[in-house]
Amino acid sequence: MVHVVGAGVAGLSAAVRLAEAGLEVIVHEAAQAAGGRCRSYPDQALGLIIDNGNHLLLSGNHAALDYLGRIGSLDSLGGPNAAKFDFADLQSGERWRLIINEGRLPWWLLDRKRRAPGTSLREYFAPLPMLLRAPASKTVAQAMKCAGPLYERLWRPLLLAGLNTDPPEGSAALASGLMRETLGAGGRACHPLIAARGLSRTFVDPALAYLAARNGRIRFGDRLREIRFAGSRAVALEFENRSVKLAGDAAVVVAVPPLAARELVPGLETPDEFRAIVNAHYRIDPPPGQPAILGVVNGFIEWLFAYPDRLSVTISNADRLIDRPRDELAAWIWREAAALSGLPAELPPWRIVKEKRATFASTPAQNAKRPPAQTRWENLALAGDWIQTGLPATIEGAVRSGYKAASIFIEPGAVAPKPRRAPSLSP
């Protein structure tokens, strides 16, 4: 039996792999719903089901796509069958679309119309030193030039979204890992994919159904207070209202946020500095022709998402906004969203969602504090986007961490299960 503590994407992906291998699984979740920071919920003010954040996958996120393939929800992703990204500059009024060719060789750069306006060909090779050699101690600013038209119109938006940290102070190693698996892998790895039916219906509900079909148990409102250890093993789990002794073949996957994990696992070092994300949702029909995803330069907004029943905005590295009144934020953000979409300036029904500790800070110092999945106790493993995955805190990293934790108990010594080929996605 394996006890998985935490029902976010990391915990669910670990549970799915364990159940698929025929192991008995119990998932313990302190909240009354699964998904963690990747979930949907009904919002009474809007009269809509909204996501607590906007999450974008790319076609090169192999672990995440493998996970969705296993739980049967891959077809709930939508997006163009090509690497196309729309951008707008609020200051100059310019708009452009990056279209990246499928192969690794960046032939698209030879076509000026497919590049960001006002940029030169050589600017696109600025990250090469970081891609080829990114020491763990270096920041992005120490590895590449963080200035100029292309930095402002491409590298900064992409790195800010991936790192959720101001790029110059971000970890060059994490930025390098991110870029190698996306732009460095060619357009075939960069098709944007959105959970158009909502995060819960894509990442969470199918996983719960998958586990239930394999006799997995989910216990909500089940907060773990303490793990007891003896020698090289975890021997008991102390919940709020009961104690569970761990038999000789029982194992535990701790898949909770880093600060909570530190309270449960003695001597555990984890990231302890975080960055916020602010999301805004507006109940209004997008205008015809509005891009599903629009990157915004020189604006308050960073990314504008168009769903059938609403417009949503994401602002990363948003610590400066956490204490701002929600009504003030809603009005500020909408002024830009209306200008970008051509919709009326009158403020529609809105919801502001603030995630104060959305991700760990992707700095070299914080990256160095990320522990491996394996612990010094033979029957206890860690999962979470904050453990060592080689990536910043992303859905892809969360799934990889879950797979790593599961593999410790499925195939001793293995790092991760062999991925299954995901079915082809339709345009």
PyMOL commands that set and color helices and strands:
alter all, ss='L'
color gray80, all
select helices_A, chain A and resi 9-20+62-71+74-76+107-110+112-114+121-125+128-132+140-143+149-163+167-169+172-180+183-185+187-189+199-213+258-264+319-321+326-341+364-367+395-410
alter helices_A, ss='H'
color red, helices_A
select strands_A, chain A and resi 2-5+25-29+40-43+48-51+56-58+77-78+83-89+95-100+192-195+217-220+224-230+233-239+243-245+251-254+274-282+293-297+303-307+310-315+350-360+380-382
alter strands_A, ss='S'
color yellow, strands_A
deselect
rebuild
show_as cartoon
